[in-house]
Amino acid sequence: MTTWLRVLALSVHPGGIQTNLSQYTTPEEMAAFIADEEALRQVKSIPQGAATQVWAATAPVWEGKGGKYLEDVKVAEPSSGRVSTIGDGYGAHAYDPVNEEKLWKLSLELVKLENP
C-alpha cells in the first residue's frame, strides 16, 4: 500500500531589498543596478521584502493550494516584457501546465508509482 503525503509549494520572489547582500556583487553589477532607475524605485525595506514570504507561509488562503509564483504580496502575472531580478512577473518559460503534467507523469513512472 502506498501512503501519499500531500506537499504544496509556492515560489516566492522577495524583490530587491535594502540589505548588505550587495557587498557580494561586483562593482560592475552594482553600477548597472544603480543606473537602472526603475529598479531603484522598487527597492524595498527589510519588512517590505519579508511580507510576501510571511504571507505565503501563514495566510489561510493558501490552505490546500500551491503551484503559484508570488511577488509583492500577490500572485505574480506573466511578464509583459523584460523580466527583472527584482520582480515584474515571470517569464513565459517558467509556467507551463502541459509540460508540468508530463513531468509529473514521468516522475511517477520513474519511481514506479501510480497517480493518486
Residue frames as a rotation matrix with the C-alpha (Angstrom) as fourth column:
MET 1
0.580 0.814 0.000 0.00
0.814 -0.580 0.000 0.00
0.000 0.000 -1.000 0.00
THR 2
-0.475 -0.700 0.534 1.27
0.695 -0.670 -0.260 3.46
0.540 0.248 0.805 -0.92
THR 3
0.324 0.503 -0.802 0.73
0.848 -0.530 0.010 6.30
-0.420 -0.683 -0.598 1.53
TRP 4
0.029 -0.246 0.969 0.64
0.737 -0.649 -0.187 9.70
0.675 0.720 0.163 -0.09
LEU 5
-0.115 -0.125 -0.985 1.85
0.768 -0.641 -0.009 12.81
-0.630 -0.758 0.170 1.66
ARG 6
0.620 0.404 0.673 0.50
0.752 -0.553 -0.360 15.95
0.227 0.729 -0.646 0.09
VAL 7
-0.299 -0.764 -0.572 3.12
0.736 -0.566 0.371 18.64
-0.607 -0.310 0.731 -0.40
LEU 8
0.762 0.534 0.367 2.12
0.648 -0.632 -0.426 22.08
0.005 0.562 -0.827 -1.54
ALA 9
-0.268 -0.935 -0.234 4.67
0.858 -0.342 0.384 24.56
-0.438 -0.098 0.893 -2.76
LEU 10
0.925 0.379 -0.030 4.72
0.332 -0.845 -0.419 28.25
-0.184 0.377 -0.908 -3.57
SER 11
-0.093 -0.942 0.321 7.56
0.971 -0.157 -0.181 30.08
0.221 0.295 0.930 -5.24
VAL 12
0.784 0.379 -0.491 8.29
0.549 -0.793 0.265 33.46
-0.289 -0.477 -0.830 -3.70
HIS 13
-0.051 -0.767 0.640 10.25
0.768 -0.439 -0.466 36.41
0.638 0.468 0.611 -5.06
PRO 14
0.107 0.097 -0.990 11.14
0.913 -0.405 0.059 38.88
-0.395 -0.909 -0.132 -2.29
GLY 15
0.911 0.121 0.394 12.18
0.307 -0.836 -0.454 41.65
0.274 0.535 -0.799 -4.67
GLY 16
-0.097 -0.955 0.281 15.18
0.403 -0.296 -0.866 43.91
0.910 0.029 0.414 -4.27
ILE 17
0.834 0.402 -0.377 15.71
0.463 -0.140 0.875 44.51
0.299 -0.905 -0.304 -0.57
GLN 18
0.452 -0.658 0.603 17.93
-0.537 -0.740 -0.404 47.01
0.712 -0.141 -0.688 1.24
THR 19
0.964 -0.255 0.076 20.36
0.092 0.589 0.803 44.58
-0.249 -0.767 0.592 2.88
ASN 20
0.277 -0.942 -0.192 24.12
-0.713 -0.335 0.616 44.14
-0.644 -0.034 -0.764 2.96
LEU 21
0.466 -0.076 0.882 23.97
0.385 0.914 -0.125 41.33
-0.797 0.398 0.455 0.38
SER 22
0.996 -0.075 0.045 25.12
0.005 -0.459 -0.889 43.83
0.087 0.885 -0.457 -2.21
GLN 23
0.405 -0.907 0.112 28.61
-0.743 -0.255 0.619 43.52
-0.533 -0.334 -0.777 -0.72
TYR 24
-0.079 -0.411 0.908 28.93
0.135 0.898 0.418 40.30
-0.988 0.156 -0.016 -2.74
THR 25
0.838 0.369 0.401 28.23
0.445 -0.037 -0.895 41.93
-0.315 0.929 -0.195 -6.10
THR 26
-0.188 -0.918 0.350 30.93
0.975 -0.131 0.179 43.11
-0.118 0.375 0.919 -8.42
PRO 27
-0.523 -0.041 -0.852 31.44
0.150 -0.988 -0.045 46.84
-0.839 -0.152 0.522 -8.96
GLU 28
-0.971 0.170 -0.166 30.11
-0.196 -0.176 0.965 46.38
0.135 0.970 0.204 -12.50
GLU 29
-0.437 0.854 -0.281 26.91
0.735 0.520 0.436 44.70
0.519 -0.016 -0.855 -11.25
MET 30
-0.154 0.352 -0.923 26.40
0.815 -0.482 -0.320 47.44
-0.558 -0.802 -0.213 -8.67
ALA 31
-0.793 -0.184 -0.581 26.94
-0.113 -0.892 0.438 50.17
-0.599 0.413 0.686 -11.28
ALA 32
-0.854 0.519 -0.041 24.38
0.093 0.228 0.969 48.53
0.512 0.824 -0.243 -13.58
PHE 33
-0.198 0.802 -0.564 21.86
0.960 0.276 0.056 48.32
0.200 -0.530 -0.824 -10.75
ILE 34
-0.298 0.026 -0.954 22.38
0.522 -0.832 -0.186 51.94
-0.799 -0.554 0.234 -9.71
ALA 35
-0.944 -0.099 -0.314 21.95
-0.198 -0.593 0.780 53.03
-0.264 0.799 0.541 -13.34
ASP 36
-0.642 0.764 -0.060 18.55
0.476 0.458 0.751 51.30
0.601 0.454 -0.658 -13.52
GLU 37
-0.825 0.306 0.474 16.17
-0.484 -0.815 -0.317 53.99
0.290 -0.491 0.821 -12.24
GLU 38
0.203 0.948 -0.245 13.15
-0.642 0.318 0.698 51.66
0.740 0.016 0.673 -12.32
ALA 39
0.115 -0.243 -0.963 14.99
0.482 0.861 -0.160 49.08
0.869 -0.446 0.216 -10.20
LEU 40
-0.867 -0.498 -0.010 16.00
0.273 -0.458 -0.846 51.73
0.417 -0.736 0.533 -7.68
ARG 41
-0.453 0.782 0.427 12.35
-0.771 -0.584 0.252 52.86
0.446 -0.215 0.869 -7.32
GLN 42
0.463 0.719 -0.518 11.35
-0.422 0.693 0.585 49.29
0.779 -0.053 0.624 -6.48
VAL 43
-0.568 -0.719 -0.400 13.91
0.069 0.443 -0.894 48.61
0.820 -0.536 -0.202 -3.73
LYS 44
0.528 0.846 -0.075 12.16
0.019 0.076 0.997 47.54
0.849 -0.528 0.024 -0.52
SER 45
-0.007 -0.419 0.908 12.85
-0.969 -0.220 -0.109 47.82
0.245 -0.881 -0.405 3.16
ILE 46
-0.920 -0.370 -0.129 13.54
-0.322 0.902 -0.287 44.55
0.223 -0.222 -0.949 5.01
PRO 47
-0.542 0.780 0.312 9.95
-0.093 0.313 -0.945 44.33
-0.835 -0.541 -0.097 6.38
GLN 48
0.293 0.639 -0.711 8.54
-0.815 -0.221 -0.535 45.01
-0.499 0.737 0.456 2.90
GLY 49
-0.293 -0.517 -0.804 10.81
-0.866 0.499 -0.006 42.32
0.405 0.695 -0.594 1.46
ALA 50
-0.983 -0.096 0.156 9.68
-0.166 0.832 -0.529 39.79
-0.079 -0.546 -0.834 4.07
ALA 51
-0.361 0.931 0.055 5.97
-0.750 -0.254 -0.611 40.45
-0.555 -0.262 0.790 3.60
THR 52
0.188 0.469 -0.863 5.40
-0.910 0.414 0.027 38.07
0.370 0.780 0.505 0.67
GLN 53
-0.580 -0.469 -0.666 7.22
-0.200 0.875 -0.442 35.18
0.790 -0.123 -0.601 2.38
VAL 54
-0.935 0.283 0.212 5.25
-0.201 0.067 -0.977 35.68
-0.291 -0.957 -0.006 5.59
TRP 55
-0.078 0.951 -0.300 2.00
-0.933 -0.176 -0.314 35.84
-0.352 0.256 0.901 3.62
ALA 56
-0.003 0.016 -1.000 2.87
-0.694 0.720 0.014 32.63
0.720 0.694 0.009 1.75
ALA 57
-0.775 -0.443 -0.450 3.73
-0.025 0.734 -0.679 30.83
0.631 -0.515 -0.580 4.98
THR 58
-0.940 0.302 -0.158 0.79
0.180 0.044 -0.983 31.94
-0.289 -0.952 -0.096 7.11
ALA 59
-0.590 0.760 -0.273 -2.22
-0.792 -0.610 0.012 33.13
-0.158 0.223 0.962 5.10
PRO 60
-0.253 0.586 0.770 -5.23
-0.144 0.764 -0.629 30.81
-0.957 -0.270 -0.109 5.25
VAL 61
0.527 0.477 -0.703 -5.86
-0.719 -0.189 -0.668 31.48
-0.452 0.858 0.243 1.55
TRP 62
-0.173 -0.702 -0.691 -3.03
-0.927 0.353 -0.126 29.04
0.333 0.619 -0.712 0.72
GLU 63
-0.332 0.111 0.937 -4.50
-0.578 0.761 -0.295 26.13
-0.745 -0.640 -0.188 2.68
GLY 64
0.197 0.389 0.900 -4.70
0.312 0.845 -0.434 23.23
-0.929 0.366 0.045 0.22
LYS 65
0.993 0.115 0.024 -3.33
0.064 -0.362 -0.930 25.32
-0.098 0.925 -0.367 -2.64
GLY 66
0.145 -0.986 -0.079 0.05
0.156 -0.056 0.986 25.62
-0.977 -0.155 0.145 -4.26
GLY 67
-0.060 -0.277 0.959 1.86
0.934 0.322 0.151 25.95
-0.351 0.905 0.240 -7.56
LYS 68
0.873 0.371 0.317 1.85
0.458 -0.846 -0.274 29.73
0.167 0.384 -0.908 -7.67
TYR 69
-0.316 -0.939 0.137 4.62
0.870 -0.344 -0.352 32.31
0.378 0.008 0.926 -8.05
LEU 70
0.695 0.621 -0.363 4.19
0.719 -0.588 0.371 35.19
0.016 -0.519 -0.855 -5.61
GLU 71
-0.574 -0.808 0.133 5.64
0.768 -0.587 -0.256 38.68
0.285 -0.045 0.957 -5.51
ASP 72
-0.882 0.171 0.439 4.59
-0.233 -0.968 -0.090 41.90
0.409 -0.182 0.894 -3.80
VAL 73
-0.780 0.558 0.284 2.03
-0.133 0.295 -0.946 40.01
-0.612 -0.775 -0.156 -1.67
LYS 74
0.351 0.873 -0.339 0.06
-0.728 0.027 -0.685 38.82
-0.589 0.487 0.645 -4.69
VAL 75
0.369 -0.182 0.912 0.10
0.513 0.858 -0.036 36.07
-0.775 0.481 0.410 -7.28
ALA 76
-0.455 -0.647 -0.612 2.53
-0.205 -0.592 0.779 37.22
-0.866 0.480 0.137 -9.96
GLU 77
0.748 0.653 -0.119 1.37
-0.187 0.036 -0.982 37.70
-0.637 0.757 0.149 -13.52
PRO 78
0.395 -0.623 0.675 3.26
0.897 0.420 -0.137 36.77
-0.198 0.660 0.725 -16.68
SER 79
-0.311 -0.603 -0.735 5.80
0.336 -0.793 0.508 39.42
-0.889 -0.089 0.449 -17.54
SER 80
0.785 0.619 -0.024 4.74
0.243 -0.342 -0.908 41.82
-0.570 0.707 -0.419 -20.24
GLY 81
0.817 -0.575 -0.051 8.31
-0.309 -0.362 -0.880 42.25
0.487 0.734 -0.473 -21.39
ARG 82
-0.186 -0.982 -0.011 11.63
-0.365 0.080 -0.927 42.43
0.912 -0.169 -0.374 -19.61
VAL 83
0.781 0.326 -0.533 11.82
0.330 0.509 0.795 40.17
0.530 -0.797 0.290 -16.57
SER 84
0.257 -0.653 0.712 13.74
-0.610 -0.681 -0.404 41.91
0.749 -0.331 -0.574 -13.82
THR 85
-0.474 -0.497 -0.727 15.75
0.297 0.688 -0.663 40.39
0.829 -0.530 -0.178 -10.99
ILE 86
-0.992 0.091 0.091 13.66
-0.120 -0.403 -0.907 42.45
-0.045 -0.911 0.411 -8.58
GLY 87
-0.335 0.925 0.177 10.21
0.078 0.214 -0.974 41.43
-0.939 -0.312 -0.144 -9.78
ASP 88
-0.359 0.309 -0.880 7.89
-0.825 -0.546 0.145 42.31
-0.436 0.779 0.451 -12.66
GLY 89
0.651 0.749 -0.125 6.25
-0.726 0.566 -0.391 38.93
-0.222 0.345 0.912 -13.15
TYR 90
0.035 -0.595 0.803 7.58
-0.116 0.796 0.594 35.68
-0.993 -0.114 -0.041 -14.53
GLY 91
-0.607 -0.362 -0.707 8.88
-0.734 -0.084 0.674 34.63
-0.303 0.928 -0.214 -17.90
ALA 92
0.336 0.811 -0.478 6.69
-0.933 0.357 -0.051 32.54
0.129 0.463 0.877 -20.19
HIS 93
-0.101 -0.477 -0.873 9.09
-0.367 0.833 -0.413 29.61
0.925 0.279 -0.259 -19.83
ALA 94
-0.830 -0.362 0.425 8.56
-0.487 0.099 -0.868 29.47
0.272 -0.927 -0.258 -16.05
TYR 95
-0.394 0.772 0.498 4.99
-0.409 0.338 -0.848 28.18
-0.823 -0.538 0.183 -16.03
ASP 96
-0.543 0.150 -0.826 3.90
-0.784 0.261 0.563 25.54
0.300 0.954 -0.024 -18.47
PRO 97
0.061 0.658 0.751 0.90
-0.851 0.427 -0.305 23.43
-0.521 -0.621 0.586 -17.35
VAL 98
0.819 0.242 -0.520 1.23
-0.522 0.690 -0.501 20.99
0.238 0.682 0.692 -20.26
ASN 99
0.033 -0.896 -0.442 4.86
-0.239 0.422 -0.874 20.15
0.970 0.134 -0.201 -19.53
GLU 100
-0.431 -0.087 0.898 4.14
-0.896 -0.078 -0.438 20.21
0.109 -0.993 -0.044 -15.79
GLU 101
0.566 0.739 0.366 1.68
-0.746 0.648 -0.155 17.35
-0.351 -0.185 0.918 -16.28
LYS 102
0.724 -0.376 -0.579 4.13
-0.239 0.650 -0.721 15.44
0.648 0.660 0.381 -18.49
LEU 103
-0.340 -0.914 0.220 6.89
-0.511 -0.016 -0.859 15.83
0.789 -0.405 -0.462 -15.89
TRP 104
-0.125 0.383 0.915 4.58
-0.966 0.164 -0.201 14.66
-0.227 -0.909 0.350 -13.11
LYS 105
0.865 0.500 -0.045 3.62
-0.492 0.825 -0.280 11.53
-0.102 0.264 0.959 -15.05
LEU 106
0.409 -0.805 -0.429 7.24
-0.186 0.387 -0.903 10.79
0.894 0.449 0.009 -15.95
SER 107
-0.412 -0.564 0.715 8.29
-0.792 -0.167 -0.588 11.25
0.451 -0.809 -0.378 -12.31
LEU 108
0.311 0.618 0.722 5.66
-0.852 0.518 -0.076 8.77
-0.421 -0.592 0.688 -11.14
GLU 109
0.917 0.015 -0.398 6.73
-0.267 0.764 -0.587 6.32
0.295 0.645 0.705 -13.81
LEU 110
0.079 -0.992 -0.096 10.40
-0.394 0.057 -0.917 6.57
0.916 0.110 -0.387 -12.85
VAL 111
-0.664 -0.299 0.685 9.68
-0.738 0.113 -0.666 5.83
0.122 -0.948 -0.295 -9.20
LYS 112
-0.777 0.358 -0.518 7.12
0.121 0.892 0.435 3.18
0.618 0.275 -0.737 -10.12
LEU 113
-0.739 0.621 -0.260 4.11
0.229 -0.132 -0.964 4.83
-0.633 -0.773 -0.044 -8.51
GLU 114
-0.348 0.729 0.590 0.59
0.871 0.019 0.491 5.41
0.347 0.685 -0.641 -9.76
ASN 115
-0.709 0.179 0.682 -1.17
-0.160 -0.983 0.091 8.73
0.686 -0.045 0.726 -9.74
PRO 116
-0.930 0.342 -0.136 -3.22
0.234 0.263 -0.936 9.02
-0.284 -0.902 -0.324 -6.53
